């Protein structure tokens, strides 16, 4: 198990470096020197620094690596790449890369594929939905834990926000897990 975790951490580093975003480790990695807890601490340290908030547990480092690769990508309605992407496109790309699940359509379409759950039961990787214009679901993001979620914002592109921010708290509709 230790070898698998070590290999995965190295894979994430190369993946992030290949995207032009380079992570700097605080010390040299020696396979025999790391157990699962140390690897978890390393992931938390790296992604806390890179994503800008304190992360105390990472269940799926591949999810964080994928989101990290999109951070800063500008918003573009119906965009499909790093030159510009919208909220549902972002969710679809991350879900394909991380979970090998093909999602398509708008945030409303994606909502139809979820099993809704109370906000206090959301888990890392669940989706969160918003009614920005109050009439219909029009925005989606990926829940990360600690009330944080990643999404493509019209004004700021791909960012991490907090569900407690007044703008999102007032427009939050539901969260849930993809059922298929």
C-alpha positions in Angstrom: 0.0 0.0 0.0 2.8 2.4 0.8 4.4 1.8 -2.6 1.0 2.6 -4.3 0.6 5.8 -2.3 4.2 6.9 -3.0 3.7 6.1 -6.7 0.5 8.1 -6.8 2.1 11.1 -5.1 4.9 11.1 -7.7 2.2 10.8 -10.5 0.4 13.8 -9.2 3.7 15.8 -9.1 4.5 14.9 -12.7 0.9 15.7 -13.8 1.0 19.1 -12.1 4.4 19.8 -13.5 3.4 18.8 -17.0 0.5 21.3 -16.8 2.9 24.1 -16.2 2.1 24.3 -12.5 5.0 23.1 -10.5 4.7 21.9 -6.9 7.7 22.2 -4.6 8.1 19.6 -2.0 9.6 20.7 1.3 12.0 17.7 1.4 13.2 14.8 -0.7 10.9 11.8 -1.1 12.4 8.5 0.0 10.1 5.6 -0.4 11.1 3.9 2.9 10.6 7.2 4.8 6.9 7.6 4.1 3.9 5.8 5.6 0.3 6.5 4.7 -0.1 9.2 7.3 3.0 11.0 6.2 1.8 10.9 2.6 -1.6 12.2 3.6 0.1 15.1 5.5 2.2 15.9 2.4 -0.9 16.0 0.2 -2.7 18.3 2.7 0.4 20.5 2.9 0.8 20.8 -0.9 -2.9 21.3 -1.7 -3.5 23.7 1.2 -0.7 25.9 -0.2 -1.7 25.6 -3.8 -5.5 26.0 -3.3 -5.3 28.7 -0.6 -7.2 27.2 2.3 -6.3 24.8 5.1 -7.1 21.2 4.1 -7.0 18.6 7.0 -7.9 15.5 5.0 -7.8 14.4 1.4 -9.7 11.3 0.5 -9.0 11.6 -3.3 -5.8 13.4 -4.2 -6.5 12.8 -7.9 -9.6 15.1 -7.5 -7.5 17.8 -5.9 -4.9 17.5 -8.6 -7.5 17.7 -11.4 -9.1 20.8 -9.8 -5.7 22.4 -9.3 -5.0 22.0 -13.0 -8.1 24.1 -13.8 -7.7 26.8 -11.2 -7.4 30.2 -12.9 -9.0 29.0 -16.2 -11.2 31.9 -17.4 -14.9 31.5 -17.7 -16.4 31.0 -21.1 -20.0 30.0 -21.7 -19.9 26.5 -23.4 -16.1 26.5 -23.1 -14.5 23.1 -23.2 -10.8 23.7 -22.5 -8.2 25.6 -20.5 -8.7 28.7 -22.7 -12.2 29.0 -21.2 -14.8 26.8 -19.5 -18.2 27.1 -17.9 -19.4 25.5 -14.7 -21.0 22.3 -16.2 -18.0 21.9 -18.6 -15.6 22.1 -15.6 -17.6 19.5 -13.7 -17.9 17.2 -16.7 -14.1 17.3 -17.4 -13.1 16.7 -13.8 -15.6 13.8 -13.4 -14.3 12.2 -16.6 -10.7 12.6 -15.5 -11.1 11.5 -11.9 -14.0 9.1 -11.8 -14.1 8.0 -15.5 -17.8 9.1 -15.6 -19.2 10.8 -18.6 -21.5 13.7 -17.7 -23.1 15.9 -20.3 -25.4 18.9 -20.5 -26.2 21.8 -18.3 -26.2 22.1 -14.5 -29.9 21.2 -14.6 -29.2 18.1 -16.7 -26.4 17.0 -14.3 -28.7 17.6 -11.3 -31.1 15.0 -12.7 -28.3 12.4 -12.3 -27.8 13.0 -8.6 -29.2 11.6 -5.4 -29.8 14.7 -3.3 -28.6 14.8 0.2 -28.6 17.3 3.1 -25.8 19.9 3.0 -24.3 18.5 6.3 -23.9 15.0 4.6 -22.0 16.2 1.6 -18.7 14.4 0.9 -15.6 15.2 -1.1 -16.5 14.9 -4.8 -20.3 15.4 -4.4 -21.9 18.1 -6.5 -23.5 21.3 -5.3 -26.2 23.2 -7.3 -27.4 26.8 -7.2 -30.3 28.8 -8.6 -28.4 31.9 -9.5 -31.4 33.6 -11.2 -33.8 32.1 -8.6 -36.1 30.3 -11.1 -34.0 27.3 -12.1 -30.8 25.4 -11.4 -28.1 27.4 -13.3 -24.8 26.7 -11.6 -22.9 23.6 -10.4 -19.6 23.0 -8.5 -17.7 20.2 -6.9 -17.8 19.9 -3.1 -14.4 19.5 -1.4 -15.2 19.4 2.3 -15.1 22.1 4.9 -17.9 23.9 3.1 -15.5 24.6 0.1 -16.4 23.9 -3.5 -14.6 24.3 -6.8 -16.5 25.9 -9.7 -16.2 28.1 -12.8 -17.3 31.5 -11.8 -18.5 34.0 -14.4 -16.4 36.8 -13.0 -13.3 34.9 -11.8 -13.1 31.6 -13.8 -12.3 28.4 -12.0 -11.9 29.1 -8.3 -12.6 27.7 -4.9 -15.4 29.3 -2.9 -17.2 28.8 0.5 -20.8 27.7 0.7 -21.1 30.2 3.6 -20.3 33.2 1.4 -23.5 35.3 1.4 -23.8 35.1 -2.4 -23.7 31.3 -2.6 -25.6 30.7 0.7 -28.5 32.8 -0.7 -28.5 30.8 -4.0 -27.7 27.3 -2.8 -30.3 24.8 -4.0 -29.1 21.3 -3.3 -26.1 18.9 -3.2 -25.8 15.3 -4.0 -23.9 12.4 -5.4 -24.0 11.1 -9.0 -26.0 7.9 -9.0 -24.9 6.4 -12.2 
